[in-house]
């Protein structure tokens, strides 16, 4: 049996979206080595990362919605990248501000943008390089 080594963090204020993302990701995720953590609160992400690291796990990436109460996905990505420049971030949104996405891309803070509604194949294609590392 393999040991857990990695974690993926998904953030969306809609719990149904989180369930769908979790379901789709699990088609690629090796649950022997990687856990998928979800939260509806972007303000919890830094604490989740610290908790993940306290268990000796490496976060593979953070996937976040753009429009959420209390903090936009763009603000979350900027905050995370300021502390963890090597952490890859994916923005998944149907309401993202084009200027904000362009700024994140220009500043090399965004690994990928996926528009909602998305096709499962697109999501899996974007996350596959990370999950190949964990398999």
N, C-alpha and C positions, 0 to 999 in steps of 0.2 A: 504494500500500500504506500502510495506517495504521500508526502507531507504537504500541507498548505504552504504556499510561498507567496501568493499574489492576491490582490484585491482590485476590483473595479468598483468605482463609485458613480452612481447615477442620481441626478437631482432633477426633479420636476414637481411642481406644486399639484399636479394631477396624479393621484395614486393609481388610476387606471392606466395611464401612460406608463408609469413605472412598472406595473405588472406586465404590460405588453413587452416593454423593453427587456425585462428580466426573462420572460418566456422565450423571446427571440434569441437573446444572447446565450441562453443555456444550450442552444443547438451547437454552439462552438466551444463554450466554456468547459474545461476539464474540471469538474467539481472536486476532484481529488487534490488539485493544486491551487485552485482559484475560487474566491468567493465573490459574489456580486452583492454589494451594499447599496441600499437605496434610501433616499430621504426626500421628503417634500419640503424641507426647510434648508435653503442655501446657507444659512448661518451655522448649520451643524457640520458642514463639510470639513472645515479645518480640524475640528475635534474628532471627526471620524478618521481622518488621515492620521492624526496622532495616535488614536486607539489602534488602528491597523498596524502602524509601525511598532507600537508597544508589544504587539504579538509577534513581531519579527517578520511581518508581511510587507511586501513591496507593492504600492499602488501602481497599477499599470497605466490607468488613465482615469480622468473624470469626464463624464458626459453630463451636460447640463442644458436645461431649457433656457430660453432667453428671458421671457416675461414671467416673472414670479413676484409675489408680494415681498417687500422688504429689501430685495436685492436682485438686480438683473443678472442674467447669466454672464454678460460681458463684465460687469463689476466683479462677479465671483472669480472669473478667469483671471482678471488683472490681479486680484488679491492673492490668488493661489500662486500664480507665476512669479509674483514678487518674492514670495517665500521659497518656492520650489521651481526654479527655472527649467528643470528637466522634466517636470510633470507634464504629460501631454493632455490637452483639453479638446473636447469635441463639443460643438454647439449643435443642439437639436431643437429646431424651432419652426413654427409657422408664422410667428409674429416678430421675428428679429428685425431690428433696425438695420437697413443696408449699410448705413454709415458706420455703425458700431462693428458690424462684421468686417467691413473693409479695414477699419482701424486695427482690429485684432489681428487680421491677416498681415497688414503692413508692419505691425510691431512684432510679428513672428510669435504670437501668443496662441494661435489657433491651429491645431493639427488638422481639423476638418470641420466643415459645416454640413449638416444634413437638414433639409427642409421637411417640415411636417405638411401633409402626411408623407411618410416615407415608405419605400418598398423594403421589405425585409432583406432582400438581396443586397440593397445598398448599405443598410446598417451592418450586415455581416461582413461585407467587403471592407468597410472602413475599420472595423474592429479586429478583423482576422490577423493582421500583422502582430498585434499585441498578444493575441491569444495563442498564436503559434509559438511564441516565447514560453508560454506557460504549459504547453503540452509536451 
